[in-house]
Amino acid sequence: MRAPQSVPRTGVGRRRLLGALTGLPLLAGGLAGCGPEEQARVDDGPVELSVFWWGGTRRADATEQALRLYSQQNPRVRFRFTWQGLTGYYDRLATQATGGNVPDLFQIDDTVLTEYARRDIVLDLSRYVVDRRLDLGGLPEHLARYGQVDERTRAVAVAQTNAALVYSRDLLRRLRLPEPSTGMPWNEYVQWAAQVTRASDNRVAGTTDPSGDYRALWLWLRGRGGEFYRGRQLGFGSAELIDWFDFWEVARRDRATPGTALVELADSGELAQQLVVTGHAAASFAWSHELPELQRLTDDELGMITFPGTPVAQWPRASMYWAAFQGTRHPGLVVDVINFLTTNVAAGRILGIERGLNASVPVRRYVEQGVTDRPGKRVVALGADLADLMGPAPAPPPKGHARVRTLLIAAAESIRAKRSGARATASRFVAQANAALAE
């Protein structure tokens, strides 16, 4: 899919932010580098911290309520909230940077984590982890590691999510067909999807076409012992990519997937355009924490399992991170807020699972007890099912990942539209992707 809602669509906003931040004096020193005594004086009086995130009203309400709870426990600290939808989020962050008003605390994802860390846009949190002012002991080891760049903690997972297959249980009941199962090999999944298409007399395709979905390719590669990235280069070559594209070409010939136009609608990444909720396919690929919103978009009951292939290919993924601005005047306080949002049970219950499963496992257990809706329970159940099956986390994606994702979508769409063949497309993609990663 083109761009899941939990990641930025293009690098435009990211580039604007980086350019805007370059000229800020705080990045060259300022209060970010002051000593303990000076910092103590700065933090003695009332403090207002700015916080910025993307999401909908449900996320906003929960986040504001959790931060107000922090203020109740720390009366001298108040917050200035700013939030919006994902579209334009990084552009707005760039505008704030241009005005010298970068938020103290903001939400990012793994698309930009490495780049922001290496450009010193986000605060290095490592020393706070060492002295336990930032307690990551409750996070699964690999989830904590997924916030590290060059072995330094640069952000903290807000929540954990997983790549998931979402399917219509009601449709399968009407067709009298079995539901897909966890661990189903990719070829068996496509055979199942073709069966769905035939059983519906070609009215509904079995599955969307994820040939341009980086998540699907990444897990497919890991299931074969490979990786998407090796350092600052692709972890695969043309041969593996040709295999991937050929696999989905066969699926298209078998009518397991819908037509090109419908797939490109789903490639937009908008949840409302996903084929499982528009009724054009029995199954779509998504992030597990998106299931409740997908369910609100359709009257059919939805089910959810992990992606096809071995669950060992999965790892505990941060749905998004909390990061502190390197130039914040109050780094200790911002870190304390991150620690509160991560480890406080009451805050965890307020935040719920809207962003995914709570990053801290002890907090997660308390939160899960309060989940009563069916889609939420399925999110919890998938996390529990995968807990002991997932493999090790790779490093967060390198700089250039957003461009690589865009190139993969374009390559897949070119093949679907028969503008080019798999061999030429794969060769061109590998060259362009490695060039983007080397910039």
NORTAQUI-V646986 format. One record per pair of residues at least 12 apart in sequence whose C-alpha atoms are under 8 Angstrom apart, sorted by sequence separation. I is the first residue (numbers start at 1). J is the second residue. D is the distance in Angstrom with one decimal. If there is no record, write none. Layout:
<<I & J & D> <I & J & D>>
This chain:
<<67 & 79 & 7.4> <144 & 156 & 7.1> <180 & 192 & 7.5> <193 & 205 & 7.1> <194 & 206 & 5.8> <263 & 275 & 7.9> <368 & 380 & 6.8> <144 & 157 & 7.2> <193 & 206 & 3.8> <262 & 275 & 7.7> <291 & 304 & 7.8> <143 & 157 & 7.1> <192 & 206 & 7.3> <193 & 207 & 5.6> <353 & 367 & 8.0> <411 & 425 & 6.0> <348 & 363 & 6.4> <352 & 367 & 6.3> <411 & 426 & 7.5> <190 & 206 & 8.0> <288 & 304 & 7.7> <322 & 338 & 6.9> <342 & 358 & 7.7> <348 & 364 & 7.4> <64 & 81 & 7.3> <143 & 160 & 7.5> <190 & 207 & 7.8> <277 & 294 & 6.8> <342 & 359 & 6.7> <343 & 360 & 6.4> <349 & 366 & 7.4> <262 & 280 & 7.9> <277 & 295 & 7.8> <342 & 360 & 6.3> <345 & 363 & 5.3> <349 & 367 & 5.1> <411 & 429 & 6.8> <177 & 196 & 7.4> <344 & 363 & 7.1> <348 & 367 & 6.4> <352 & 371 & 7.9> <277 & 297 & 6.2> <278 & 298 & 7.6> <343 & 363 & 6.5> <175 & 196 & 7.6> <277 & 298 & 5.3> <345 & 366 & 7.0> <349 & 370 & 7.6> <408 & 429 & 7.0> <258 & 280 & 7.4> <271 & 293 & 7.8> <272 & 294 & 7.4> <285 & 307 & 7.6> <345 & 367 & 7.6> <357 & 379 & 7.8> <407 & 429 & 6.6> <60 & 83 & 7.0> <258 & 281 & 7.2> <271 & 294 & 6.4> <353 & 376 & 7.4> <356 & 379 & 7.8> <357 & 380 & 7.0> <129 & 153 & 7.9> <172 & 196 & 7.9> <175 & 199 & 6.4> <257 & 281 & 7.7> <175 & 200 & 6.8> <272 & 297 & 6.6> <407 & 432 & 7.7> <126 & 152 & 5.6> <357 & 383 & 7.5> <407 & 433 & 7.1> <125 & 152 & 7.4> <126 & 153 & 4.9> <217 & 244 & 7.5> <49 & 77 & 7.3> <51 & 79 & 6.9> <55 & 83 & 7.0> <56 & 84 & 7.0> <124 & 152 & 6.8> <125 & 153 & 5.3> <126 & 154 & 7.2> <47 & 76 & 6.1> <48 & 77 & 5.8> <49 & 78 & 6.3> <50 & 79 & 5.6> <51 & 80 & 6.2> <52 & 81 & 6.3> <53 & 82 & 6.8> <54 & 83 & 5.4> <55 & 84 & 6.0> <56 & 85 & 6.3> <124 & 153 & 6.2> <125 & 154 & 5.5> <404 & 433 & 5.3> <46 & 76 & 4.6> <47 & 77 & 4.9> <48 & 78 & 4.7> <49 & 79 & 4.8> <50 & 80 & 4.6> <51 & 81 & 5.2> <52 & 82 & 4.8> <53 & 83 & 5.0> <54 & 84 & 4.9> <55 & 85 & 5.0> <124 & 154 & 5.0> <125 & 155 & 7.1> <403 & 433 & 7.5> <45 & 76 & 6.9> <46 & 77 & 6.0> <47 & 78 & 6.2> <48 & 79 & 5.3> <49 & 80 & 6.1> <50 & 81 & 6.1> <51 & 82 & 6.2> <52 & 83 & 5.4> <53 & 84 & 6.9> <54 & 85 & 5.1> <55 & 86 & 6.4> <123 & 154 & 6.3> <124 & 155 & 7.9> <46 & 78 & 7.8> <48 & 80 & 6.8> <50 & 82 & 7.7> <54 & 86 & 5.3> <117 & 149 & 6.9> <122 & 154 & 6.5> <404 & 436 & 7.1> <122 & 155 & 7.7> <211 & 244 & 7.2> <403 & 436 & 6.7> <404 & 437 & 7.8> <113 & 147 & 8.0> <211 & 245 & 6.4> <54 & 89 & 6.6> <114 & 149 & 6.1> <320 & 355 & 7.8> <53 & 89 & 8.0> <113 & 149 & 7.9> <319 & 355 & 6.7> <400 & 436 & 5.5> <401 & 437 & 7.2> <117 & 154 & 6.3> <211 & 248 & 6.4> <319 & 356 & 6.6> <400 & 437 & 4.8> <399 & 437 & 6.1> <400 & 438 & 7.9> <209 & 248 & 7.2> <398 & 437 & 7.2> <400 & 439 & 7.6> <113 & 154 & 7.8> <113 & 155 & 7.7> <209 & 257 & 5.7> <207 & 256 & 6.2> <208 & 257 & 5.4> <209 & 258 & 7.4> <205 & 255 & 7.1> <206 & 256 & 5.3> <207 & 257 & 5.2> <208 & 258 & 6.6> <52 & 103 & 6.3> <205 & 256 & 5.8> <206 & 257 & 6.1> <207 & 258 & 7.5> <51 & 103 & 5.6> <163 & 215 & 7.0> <205 & 257 & 5.2> <206 & 258 & 8.0> <50 & 103 & 4.9> <51 & 104 & 6.2> <52 & 105 & 6.6> <53 & 106 & 5.7> <54 & 107 & 7.2> <205 & 258 & 5.3> <49 & 103 & 7.6> <50 & 104 & 5.3> <51 & 105 & 4.8> <52 & 106 & 4.7> <53 & 107 & 4.9> <204 & 258 & 7.7> <209 & 263 & 6.3> <49 & 104 & 6.0> <50 & 105 & 6.4> <51 & 106 & 5.6> <52 & 107 & 6.5> <53 & 108 & 7.9> <208 & 263 & 6.4> <49 & 105 & 7.6> <194 & 251 & 7.7> <197 & 255 & 6.7> <208 & 266 & 8.0> <197 & 256 & 6.2> <194 & 254 & 6.2> <196 & 256 & 7.7> <190 & 251 & 6.3> <194 & 255 & 5.8> <195 & 256 & 7.6> <194 & 256 & 3.9> <193 & 256 & 5.0> <194 & 257 & 7.6> <193 & 257 & 7.5> <289 & 353 & 7.1> <191 & 256 & 7.4> <289 & 354 & 6.6> <190 & 256 & 6.3> <289 & 355 & 6.1> <208 & 275 & 6.7> <289 & 356 & 4.6> <288 & 356 & 7.3> <289 & 357 & 7.6> <17 & 90 & 6.7> <21 & 94 & 7.5> <24 & 97 & 7.6> <208 & 281 & 6.2> <302 & 375 & 7.9> <16 & 90 & 7.9> <17 & 91 & 6.8> <20 & 94 & 5.8> <24 & 98 & 7.9> <207 & 281 & 5.4> <304 & 378 & 6.9> <316 & 390 & 7.2> <13 & 88 & 6.9> <16 & 91 & 6.5> <19 & 94 & 7.9> <20 & 95 & 7.4> <204 & 279 & 7.1> <205 & 280 & 6.2> <206 & 281 & 5.4> <207 & 282 & 5.8> <208 & 283 & 6.4> <210 & 285 & 7.6> <303 & 378 & 7.6> <304 & 379 & 8.0> <311 & 386 & 7.0> <315 & 390 & 5.0> <13 & 89 & 7.4> <14 & 90 & 5.7> <17 & 93 & 6.3> <18 & 94 & 7.4> <21 & 97 & 5.6> <24 & 100 & 6.5> <204 & 280 & 5.1> <205 & 281 & 4.5> <206 & 282 & 5.0> <207 & 283 & 4.8> <208 & 284 & 5.5> <306 & 382 & 7.3> <314 & 390 & 5.1> <315 & 391 & 5.3> <317 & 393 & 7.8> <13 & 90 & 4.4> <14 & 91 & 7.1> <17 & 94 & 3.8> <20 & 97 & 5.5> <21 & 98 & 6.9> <203 & 280 & 7.6> <204 & 281 & 5.2> <205 & 282 & 6.4> <206 & 283 & 6.4> <207 & 284 & 6.1> <208 & 285 & 7.7> <305 & 382 & 6.5> <312 & 389 & 5.6> <313 & 390 & 6.5> <314 & 391 & 5.9> <315 & 392 & 5.9> <316 & 393 & 6.8> <8 & 86 & 6.7> <9 & 87 & 7.6> <13 & 91 & 4.1> <16 & 94 & 5.4> <17 & 95 & 7.4> <20 & 98 & 4.9> <204 & 282 & 6.8> <304 & 382 & 7.6> <311 & 389 & 6.0> <312 & 390 & 4.4> <313 & 391 & 5.9> <315 & 393 & 5.3> <7 & 86 & 7.6> <8 & 87 & 7.3> <12 & 91 & 7.4> <13 & 92 & 7.7> <311 & 390 & 5.8> <312 & 391 & 4.6> <6 & 86 & 7.5> <13 & 93 & 7.9> <14 & 94 & 7.6> <17 & 97 & 6.7> <295 & 375 & 7.1> <311 & 391 & 7.8> <5 & 86 & 6.8> <8 & 89 & 7.9> <13 & 94 & 6.8> <8 & 90 & 7.6> <292 & 375 & 5.2> <291 & 375 & 6.3> <292 & 376 & 6.3> <291 & 376 & 7.7> <196 & 282 & 7.5> <223 & 309 & 6.5> <223 & 310 & 6.0> <219 & 307 & 8.0> <291 & 379 & 7.2> <193 & 282 & 7.9> <220 & 309 & 7.0> <223 & 312 & 7.3> <219 & 309 & 7.8> <223 & 313 & 5.2> <289 & 379 & 6.3> <216 & 307 & 7.6> <222 & 313 & 5.1> <288 & 379 & 6.0> <27 & 120 & 7.5> <220 & 313 & 7.6> <27 & 121 & 7.4> <219 & 313 & 5.4> <288 & 382 & 7.9> <219 & 314 & 6.6> <14 & 112 & 7.5> <21 & 121 & 7.5> <7 & 109 & 6.3> <6 & 109 & 7.5> <7 & 110 & 8.0> <8 & 111 & 7.5> <7 & 111 & 6.8> <168 & 276 & 6.6> <167 & 276 & 6.3> <166 & 276 & 7.4> <172 & 282 & 7.6> <171 & 282 & 6.9> <168 & 282 & 5.5> <167 & 282 & 5.5> <168 & 283 & 6.6> <167 & 283 & 4.1> <166 & 283 & 5.5> <167 & 284 & 6.4> <165 & 283 & 6.7> <166 & 284 & 5.4> <165 & 284 & 5.9> <166 & 285 & 6.0> <189 & 308 & 6.6> <165 & 285 & 4.7> <166 & 286 & 6.8> <164 & 285 & 5.8> <165 & 286 & 6.3> <163 & 285 & 7.3> <164 & 286 & 5.4> <186 & 308 & 5.3> <163 & 286 & 6.0> <164 & 287 & 5.5> <182 & 305 & 6.0> <183 & 306 & 7.7> <185 & 308 & 5.6> <186 & 309 & 5.6> <163 & 287 & 4.7> <164 & 288 & 5.3> <181 & 305 & 7.0> <182 & 306 & 6.0> <183 & 307 & 7.8> <184 & 308 & 5.2> <185 & 309 & 4.5> <162 & 287 & 5.6> <163 & 288 & 6.1> <166 & 291 & 7.4> <180 & 305 & 7.9> <182 & 307 & 7.5> <183 & 308 & 5.9> <184 & 309 & 5.7> <185 & 310 & 7.2> <161 & 287 & 6.4> <162 & 288 & 5.4> <182 & 308 & 6.9> <183 & 309 & 5.2> <184 & 310 & 7.6> <161 & 288 & 5.7> <162 & 289 & 7.7> <183 & 310 & 5.1> <161 & 289 & 6.0> <183 & 311 & 6.3> <171 & 300 & 7.4> <182 & 311 & 7.8> <170 & 300 & 5.6> <169 & 300 & 7.2> <170 & 301 & 5.7> <168 & 300 & 6.3> <169 & 301 & 5.6> <170 & 302 & 7.5> <168 & 301 & 6.0> <169 & 302 & 5.4> <168 & 302 & 4.6> <169 & 303 & 5.9> <167 & 302 & 5.5> <168 & 303 & 6.2> <166 & 302 & 6.6> <167 & 303 & 5.3> <166 & 303 & 5.8> <167 & 304 & 6.3> <166 & 304 & 4.5> <165 & 304 & 5.6> <166 & 305 & 6.7> <164 & 304 & 6.6> <165 & 305 & 5.4> <164 & 305 & 5.8> <165 & 306 & 5.6> <164 & 306 & 4.5> <165 & 307 & 5.2> <267 & 409 & 7.8> <163 & 306 & 6.5> <164 & 307 & 5.1> <165 & 308 & 7.8> <162 & 306 & 7.6> <163 & 307 & 6.3> <264 & 413 & 7.6> <163 & 314 & 7.7> <162 & 314 & 7.3> <162 & 315 & 7.5> <260 & 413 & 7.8> <162 & 316 & 6.9> <161 & 316 & 6.9> <162 & 317 & 6.2> <160 & 316 & 6.2> <161 & 317 & 5.5> <260 & 416 & 6.3> <160 & 317 & 5.4> <161 & 318 & 6.1> <162 & 319 & 8.0> <260 & 417 & 6.8> <160 & 318 & 4.8> <161 & 319 & 5.2> <159 & 318 & 5.8> <160 & 319 & 5.5> <158 & 318 & 6.8> <159 & 319 & 5.7> <157 & 318 & 5.1> <158 & 319 & 7.0> <159 & 320 & 6.7> <157 & 319 & 7.2> <158 & 320 & 5.7> <159 & 321 & 7.6> <157 & 320 & 6.0> <158 & 321 & 4.9> <157 & 321 & 4.4> <158 & 322 & 5.9> <156 & 321 & 5.2> <157 & 322 & 6.4> <155 & 321 & 5.9> <156 & 322 & 5.4> <232 & 398 & 5.9> <155 & 322 & 5.7> <156 & 323 & 6.8> <231 & 398 & 7.2> <232 & 399 & 7.6> <245 & 412 & 7.4> <249 & 416 & 7.8> <155 & 323 & 4.8> <229 & 397 & 7.2> <154 & 323 & 7.0> <155 & 324 & 7.6> <229 & 398 & 7.9> <245 & 415 & 8.0> <146 & 317 & 7.0> <147 & 318 & 7.9> <143 & 315 & 8.0> <146 & 318 & 7.0> <142 & 315 & 7.3> <143 & 316 & 5.2> <142 & 316 & 6.2> <143 & 317 & 6.1> <147 & 321 & 7.7> <143 & 318 & 6.6> <140 & 316 & 7.6> <246 & 422 & 6.9> <245 & 422 & 6.2> <242 & 422 & 5.7> <242 & 423 & 6.0> <156 & 338 & 7.7> <158 & 342 & 7.1> <242 & 426 & 6.0> <238 & 423 & 7.5> <241 & 426 & 5.9> <239 & 426 & 8.0> <238 & 426 & 5.2> <238 & 427 & 5.5> <214 & 405 & 6.2> <213 & 405 & 7.8> <238 & 430 & 6.4> <237 & 430 & 6.5> <159 & 353 & 7.9> <161 & 355 & 8.0> <214 & 408 & 7.1> <160 & 355 & 7.8> <161 & 356 & 5.3> <213 & 408 & 7.5> <159 & 355 & 6.0> <160 & 356 & 5.3> <161 & 357 & 6.5> <212 & 408 & 5.3> <213 & 409 & 6.9> <234 & 430 & 7.6> <158 & 355 & 7.3> <159 & 356 & 5.0> <160 & 357 & 5.0> <212 & 409 & 4.3> <159 & 357 & 5.3> <160 & 358 & 6.3> <211 & 409 & 7.8> <212 & 410 & 7.5> <159 & 358 & 4.7> <160 & 359 & 5.6> <212 & 411 & 7.2> <234 & 433 & 7.4> <123 & 323 & 7.1> <158 & 358 & 7.1> <159 & 359 & 4.4> <212 & 412 & 5.0> <234 & 434 & 6.4> <122 & 323 & 6.1> <123 & 324 & 5.3> <134 & 335 & 6.6> <158 & 359 & 6.1> <211 & 412 & 5.8> <212 & 413 & 7.3> <233 & 434 & 5.7> <122 & 324 & 5.5> <123 & 325 & 5.5> <124 & 326 & 7.5> <133 & 335 & 7.5> <134 & 336 & 6.9> <157 & 359 & 6.1> <122 & 325 & 4.7> <123 & 326 & 4.1> <133 & 336 & 6.9> <121 & 325 & 6.1> <122 & 326 & 4.8> <123 & 327 & 7.7> <134 & 338 & 7.5> <135 & 339 & 6.4> <233 & 437 & 6.3> <121 & 326 & 5.4> <134 & 339 & 5.2> <138 & 343 & 7.7> <232 & 437 & 6.0> <233 & 438 & 7.6> <120 & 326 & 6.5> <121 & 327 & 7.8> <133 & 339 & 7.4> <232 & 438 & 6.9> <128 & 335 & 7.6> <110 & 318 & 7.7> <123 & 331 & 8.0> <135 & 343 & 7.5> <1 & 210 & 6.2> <109 & 318 & 7.7> <2 & 212 & 7.2> <109 & 319 & 7.0> <110 & 320 & 7.0> <125 & 335 & 7.7> <1 & 212 & 6.1> <2 & 213 & 6.7> <109 & 320 & 4.4> <110 & 321 & 7.9> <1 & 213 & 4.6> <108 & 320 & 5.8> <109 & 321 & 5.7> <1 & 214 & 7.8> <107 & 320 & 6.7> <108 & 321 & 5.4> <107 & 321 & 5.6> <108 & 322 & 6.6> <107 & 322 & 4.9> <108 & 323 & 6.9> <106 & 322 & 5.9> <107 & 323 & 6.2> <143 & 359 & 7.6> <105 & 322 & 6.8> <106 & 323 & 5.5> <105 & 323 & 5.8> <106 & 324 & 6.5> <105 & 324 & 4.6> <106 & 325 & 7.6> <140 & 359 & 7.8> <104 & 324 & 5.7> <105 & 325 & 6.3> <139 & 359 & 5.7> <140 & 360 & 7.4> <104 & 325 & 5.3> <138 & 359 & 7.8> <139 & 360 & 4.5> <140 & 361 & 7.1> <162 & 383 & 7.8> <103 & 325 & 6.8> <138 & 360 & 4.7> <139 & 361 & 5.9> <161 & 383 & 7.9> <102 & 325 & 7.2> <104 & 327 & 7.9> <137 & 360 & 8.0> <138 & 361 & 5.5> <104 & 328 & 5.3> <136 & 360 & 7.6> <138 & 362 & 6.2> <103 & 328 & 7.9> <104 & 330 & 7.9> <105 & 334 & 6.7> <104 & 334 & 6.9> <149 & 395 & 7.3> <146 & 393 & 6.5> <148 & 395 & 7.5> <149 & 396 & 7.2> <145 & 393 & 7.3> <146 & 394 & 7.3> <148 & 396 & 7.5> <146 & 395 & 6.2> <147 & 396 & 7.3> <142 & 392 & 6.3> <143 & 393 & 7.3> <145 & 395 & 7.8> <146 & 396 & 5.9> <142 & 393 & 5.3> <2 & 266 & 7.5> <3 & 267 & 6.9> <5 & 269 & 6.1> <1 & 266 & 6.2> <2 & 267 & 4.1> <3 & 268 & 6.2> <4 & 269 & 4.6> <5 & 270 & 6.5> <1 & 267 & 4.0> <2 & 268 & 5.0> <3 & 269 & 4.5> <4 & 270 & 7.0> <5 & 271 & 7.4> <1 & 268 & 6.7> <2 & 269 & 5.3> <3 & 270 & 7.9> <4 & 271 & 8.0> <70 & 337 & 7.4> <1 & 269 & 5.8> <70 & 340 & 7.4> <67 & 341 & 8.0> <66 & 341 & 7.4> <69 & 347 & 7.3> <66 & 347 & 5.1> <4 & 286 & 7.4> <66 & 348 & 8.0> <114 & 396 & 6.7> <4 & 287 & 7.9> <113 & 396 & 7.3> <114 & 397 & 6.8> <115 & 398 & 7.1> <1 & 285 & 7.9> <66 & 350 & 6.1> <113 & 397 & 7.9> <114 & 398 & 5.7> <115 & 399 & 5.0> <49 & 334 & 7.7> <65 & 350 & 7.1> <66 & 351 & 6.8> <114 & 399 & 6.0> <110 & 396 & 6.0> <111 & 397 & 6.4> <42 & 329 & 7.6> <43 & 330 & 6.7> <63 & 350 & 7.8> <110 & 397 & 6.4> <111 & 398 & 7.9> <112 & 399 & 7.0> <42 & 330 & 7.4> <62 & 350 & 5.8> <63 & 351 & 6.3> <111 & 399 & 7.8> <62 & 351 & 5.2> <112 & 401 & 7.9> <43 & 333 & 7.8> <62 & 352 & 8.0> <111 & 401 & 6.0> <112 & 402 & 7.9> <39 & 330 & 7.3> <111 & 402 & 6.0> <59 & 351 & 7.7> <32 & 326 & 6.4> <32 & 327 & 4.9> <59 & 354 & 6.5> <31 & 327 & 6.9> <32 & 328 & 6.0> <58 & 354 & 7.7> <59 & 355 & 7.6> <30 & 327 & 7.2> <31 & 328 & 7.3> <32 & 329 & 6.1> <29 & 327 & 7.6> <31 & 329 & 5.4> <32 & 330 & 8.0> <27 & 326 & 6.7> <32 & 331 & 7.4> <26 & 326 & 7.8> <27 & 327 & 5.6> <26 & 327 & 4.8> <26 & 328 & 7.9> <6 & 319 & 6.9> <6 & 320 & 7.3> <11 & 402 & 6.0> <10 & 402 & 6.2> <11 & 403 & 6.8> <9 & 402 & 7.6> <10 & 403 & 7.2> <8 & 402 & 7.8> <10 & 406 & 7.5> <2 & 405 & 7.7> <2 & 406 & 7.2> <2 & 409 & 6.2> <1 & 409 & 7.4>>
